Structure formats: structure tokens, C-alpha cells
């Protein structure tokens, strides 16, 4: 189905809806929070309307069909055979990370994560009596305008100590947009198996692949690494339903799965009825919408990167393989003390809301994250505003 079948160009008024993205930077062009500025797929809306009209919203579990749909999706997308009995459900990815941290190792253990890292990763160790082990990825400058990151495998392995029991992998990576290649995943797997480390793999953006990039779940590499991996997916990011939170975890290790299931139940949290309805309709019925949205987002990425090359010489950006976020180095701005950080500068001087880099680690105050999953006119206005603000710096 062609992109033109769906309307991704209309700018919708989301003010006064209590949406975080539209309230954190009041009256600014919102390119921050990781959600799209597109209405959800019509198939999802139809399923939700039907469920609402039923009129009952009691405690609800997932339909058996949902597990089968997820199994088929993993087979179709990744040639990965998943046992439906290995799928667990949880209200959200961050909750699942906290549950996993309680079920792997013991209090006082370390959790590896590669930096920069998604902000909630950084809070889990302290929340669960663990400590963070932050390993910097290697930044590689491509040219005057773009850069990318690579794993430093020597540093990664050197950071491992006897207390290290868990690694938080994010693939594709948020915020840098890196889709890990098979050789990289094989090396990560080799190191983790060698040191008996469990991998919690956040694959929440796995269906948002830009251009020709491909996603490889690390657990799909072999049964041996699958036995040491929890793979987390969700409809919320690729189908734009963060407010209908529910995630699935694929856990092939029987003992680990039972512990996670027991801890999840003990937490008292549960996914709501409409989240399960939305997840099924997204995964089963909304593939054409996602394909069209991914094409539109890829075109936005390409427009954005070219705009940086042509008009924003003080900035350097990643070119994401996956997700719909760009990671921007603003260190050349040399901002005065009147601004808290680069995000604050663009909010005050360009009327654009961007995530501050410090959300992804204390050392990233000179960075911002920009969300380009929005109507092209919104992106264009924001970029031109940023250009004008930078030109005033001289």
C-alpha cells in the first residue's frame, strides 16, 4: 500500500490533551518525546472503538491469538522461531527492566550499559539495589556534519567484574539510532556467554528500520544465547501508542521466565484491556500503515540530514539506522551561562523542544536528541528556526 493512502502531512492540534510532549516545552515545536505526530493506524482505531462499545473493562489478559501473532511476526521479520509459551506480558518496558533486575543476580551486582543510554536504564540499578557499569561507545566522525558510534569490545569486556550479572542492550539504540550488525551482536553474545551475563535486550524500536537497514534480535543468533537473553518488544513505539502501554518479553530460559512471571505478578501491575486490544490490532492488522510510516520517516531523516549538511555547520548529527531520533552534537555552539544546556538554547531562541543530552548520561550536556517522526512541515519549520537561532550566534 502506498504511503499516499495515509495522511502523515496534517499537523494535528494536541494541546490541552495532557500530552507530555506538548507540555514540557510550552508552545514550542515539539520534537522531543519518543512518539510520532501521526494518528494511529485506522485498523487500531476500529478495534478500539469496537472494544469500547462492548462497555466492559475488567481485568483482562492477552488473547491466545496475540501470542501466535507475535510468533508469526518474529518468523516473518527475523526468521526466528519463538515458542508462544515463552512470551510474557508486562505493562511497560521500564517496568520490565526493573523486574528483570530483581530476577537476575543479587543485590549488590552490577548492570552493564553502553553510553549514551536511554535515561530510564540509568535509574534501574539504584532502584533495585544494583550499581551501574557504564561503558562508553566509540564515537567515529564520518565528515564535517555526521558521526556514528561503534562498540568498544575491549572496554566492554574489561568493565566486567565478578559482580556483573546483567547487560542492558538497546537495539536499535536509543538515542544514537544504531542498528547492530550480526558480527557486532555475535561478539556481544560471545563476551556475555563467556562471563555468564544475562542480556536484557530492549528491542522496542525494532520495527522502525529506516531505508535498507535491518534488525537482528540477538536471541535469534543461537539457542545458547537465547537461553541467556530476555528480548523485549512492544507495539507502542512502531505503531505510536505509548499511552496504551504494554510490552512482551520473550524468555526461553524456563527458570528465568518463571522468576520474572512471579515477580511481575507480585508487583501488582497489569496491562489494561485497551492496551491488549491495541497490541493485537497493531501486530495483526497494521503492517501496511507501519510500512508507509517508515517510508515517510525515512524521507524525513534524509531531509533532516541534508539540511544539517547544508545549513547547520555548527551541528553534527548521527544518521539513524532505526528509531526516529537523531543524536546531535552541539558542542561547537560555545553557549553562555544564560542557557542551562543546548536544549534550553533551542527552546528559548528557536522555539523548538528537544531532549537534553543529560537525560542519556551526565556527560552529554552538549548533545540533544531530535525526533523527526512528524509532518514534514513541522520538521521544516523547526529546522529553519534552529538555523535562524544559530545564525544569531555569529
N, C-alpha and C positions, 0 to 999 in steps of 0.2 A: 504494500500500500504506500502510495507516495506521501511525502511529507506534507504536500499541499492539502491533503484530506483533513488534517488537523490544523487548528489555528494556534500557532505559537507566537504570533506577532502582536496580538492585542495586549495592551497593558491594562491590568485589572486593578481596581482600587481595593486594597486590602487594609486600608487604615480603619481604625475603630473595630478591628476584629481580634484584638489582643495578640496578634502575631508578633512574636519576639523580633523577627527580622525587621518589622516596621515600627517597632517602639524603641529599640536600643539606640538607634540614631534618628531621633525625631525629625521628620520632614526631609530627610536625606534620601538619595537614591540608594536603595538597599541592595548591596552586593556582598553581604556578609554571610549570614547563617546558611548552612548547607541544606537548602531546599530550593526547588525550582520555582520560577514565577509563571508556571503553566498550570491550568486546571488539570485534574487527574483524568485518566482515560475514561471515555464515556461508558465502557463496559463496567468499570468500577462504580461509577455513579449509578448505573442501572441496578447493580447488585445491592448497593447500599440502600437505594430507595425501596427496593423490594423487601429488604430486611427490616427497615424502619416501619414500613406499612404493616408488617406482621404484628408489631406492637408489643413484643416481649423481649426483654433484655436481661434475662437472668444469667447466672454463672454458666459459661459456655466453654466447651473445649473445641479443639480443631476437628474438622471433618476428616474422616479417613481418606477422602479424596485429596485433601491438601497434601498429605504425606506422599501419595502416589504422584501428584503433580510435581512436587519438588524432586522426587526421584527421577522423573522423566526429564525435567529441566537440567539436572546435573548430567544426565546421559547425553542429552542433545547438545548442550553447550560445551561440555568438557570431556565427553567420553568416559565419565566417571560413574561406576556402578555403586550406588548407595543403597543400603538396606533401609527400608522405611522404618523399621523398628529402632534405628539408630538416631532418629530425628527427635529432638526435644524442642519445646516452645517456651518462650520467656517473654515478658512484656517489653524488653528492650535490650539493645546491645550492651549498654553501660551496666545495666543490672546483671547481665550475664557475665561480664568481665569480673564483677565483684563476686559473683557466686563461684566462678572458676578459681579465683584467687583463694577462696576459702577451702576449696576441694583439692588443690594441688599443693604438695609440700606441707609446710607447717609454719606457724608463727615465727617470725624472725628470718624467713627465707627471702631471697632476692628475686625480683622480677626484671628481666631484661627488656629493654625497649630501645629502638633506634631513633635518634633525634635528627630533625624535629619530630615530635609525636603529637597525635591527636590529644587535645587537652585532657579529657576525662581519663585517658590512660595514666596520666601523671598522678592522679589523685587516688587511684585504686590501692597502691601499696600501703600508704598511710592509713587508708580506711580499713584495711584488712590485716594490719599488723605485720606487713612486709616492708621491704625497703626497695627503692628504685635503683636499677643499674642502667644508667643512660649511656649509650654508645653512639657517638656522632657518626653519621654517614659522611662520606667524602663528597664534597661539592666539586663539580667539574664545570668550568666555564667554557661554553661552546664558542662564543664570539662576544662581541660588544653588547649584545642585547639579551642573550639567553644562557641558561646554565641548567645542569641536571645533577642528580645525586646518584651515587653508587655505594653499595655496601662495602665497608672496610672489614673484610672477613678476619684479618689478623687481629684487629682491635676487638671485634665481636667475640672471638674465641678467648682472647686474653682477658676479657672482662669477666669470664665465667669463673666462679669460685665454688667450693663445695656447697655453699648455702643457696646457690642459684637453682631454682626448680622450675621456672616458668618463663616463657618468652612471649611477649605481645607482638605479633606480626600484623601489619596493616597492609593489605594487598587488594586493589591498588592503594597506594599510600596516600594518606591524608596528613599533611597538606601538600606534598610535593608532586602528587599525581603519577608516581612511578608504578607501572605495571611490571612486576618482577618477571624476568625471563626464566626459562626452565633451568638453565645452568645455575643461575643465582639461587633458585629455590632448592635445587639439589645440594648445593653447598651449605645452605642454611640447615637443611634436613640432616646432612652428614654430621655437622657440628652438634646439633641438638641430640641426635641419637647417640653420638659418642659420649656426651656428658649427661645423658638421661634427663633431658629437659623436655617438658611438655610445651607444645606450641598452641597458643590461643590465637587463631588466625581470624582477624576481622576482615571479612570479605564483603562488607555491606554495600560497597560500590561496585561489586564485581560485574554487574550487567551494564555498567556505563563505561563502555570501551569506545574510545574516540579514534576515528579513522580506521586504520588497519590493525590496531593493537588488539591483543588477545589476553584473556585472563586464564591463568592456570592455578587451580586450588592446590596448595602444597600437599594436601592429604591425598590427592589423586596420583601422586608420583609412585606410591607403592603401598602395599598393605602394612608394611612395617612402620612407615611414617604416619599412615592414617591412624595406627594404634596409639600414637603419641600426640595426636592433633585433635583440637576442637575447632571445627570450621563454623563460623557464624555468618549467616546471611539474613537478609530482610528485604521485604517489598518497599520499605519506607523511603529509601534514597532513590533507587532507579525509577520507581513509579510515583514518587513525590507525595508521600503520605506520612511524614514524620509525626504528625499529630494522631495517627492511628497506629500507635506503636505496638509492634510485635516482632520478635526475631526467632529464627530457627537455628539450632545448633546441631551439627552432625557429629556424633561422638561414637566411634566404632568400638572403643575400649569398654567392655561391659562394666568393669568395676568403677571406672571413672564416670561413666554415664549414670550409674545408679547413685553415686555420691552427688553428682550435680542435680539429678532429679530430686533427691531427698532434700538437699539444701534449698533448692528453688521452692519446693512446697512449704518448707519451714519458714521461708521469708514472708509468706502470706500474700505475695504479689501474684497477679494472674492477668493474662491478656483479656481484653474485653471482647464482647460479641462482634462489634463492628470491625475491630482490627482483624479478626479471623476471616470475616466476610470479605474485607478489602484485600487481604493477602491472597485468598483463593482466586478472586476475580482478576487480580493483577497477574499472578503467575499463570493462570489457565487461559485467560481471555484477552490479555492486553499487550501481546507481543508486537503487534503492528504499531501501536501507539509508541511503545518504547523504541522501536527501530526508527520511527520518524523523529522522535525527540532526540535520540542520539545523533542523528544526521544534522539536525538543527544546531545542537550544542557543539558538534564538531566544527561546523561552519562558523559559529560564534568564536570558538577557540582560535581558529585560523585568522579570523578578522582581528581579534584582540592581539594576537602575537605580532601580526603585521603592523598594527597601529603602534605598538610599543617600539618596534624597529624604526618606524618612520617618524614618530612624533614625540616619543618619551625617552630621550637619550640618557636621562638621569636614572632610569629604572632598568633593572634586569629581571627577567622572568623565566620560570620554567615553562615547558611546553608539555602539558599533561598528556599521558597515555590514557589515563582513566580518571574517574571523578569528573566534576565540572568546576574545579577550583584551580586557580593559578597561584603560585607562591612567588612573591615579588620582593626583591632586594632593593631597599630604598636608602641604603647607607650613603650613597653619593649626595643625598639632599643636604646633609650637614645642618639639620634643623636646630633652631634656637631653643632655649629652655622654656619658651612660652608654649611649646607643644609637648604633651606627655610622651608621644611616640609618633610614628609615621601615620598610623590610623587616625590619630587625633588631628594631624595636619590635614589629611584629605577630607575629614569630616568638616572641619572649620573653614577650610579655604576652597574646597571643591564641592562641598555638599554631597559627598559620597561616603556611604558606610561600608567599611572594610574591617575584617577581623584583625585585631592587633597580633603581631607575631608572638608576643609573650604568652598568648593562650597556648602555644605549641612548645613552650620552653622558655625559661628565663633569659636565655642568651639571644633571643631573636627579636629584640626591640626594634631593630632596623628593618624588619620584614612586615609584610601584610599578606593576607590571603584574600583573593578576589574571586567571587562567584559569578561565572558567566552564563549560567543557565537561566536566561531571562530573554524577553523580547529584544530583538536586535536594536530597536530604537532606544530602549532603556540603557543598553550597554554603550551605544554610541554617545548618548548624552553624558553618561558618567565619564567616559574616556576623554571626551572633549573638555569637560570640566576639570579633569585632572591635568590635562595639557595646559590649560589656562593658568591653573594654580602653580604649576611648575615653572612656567614662563615668568611669572611674577617673582620667583626666587632669584632670577637673573643668572 
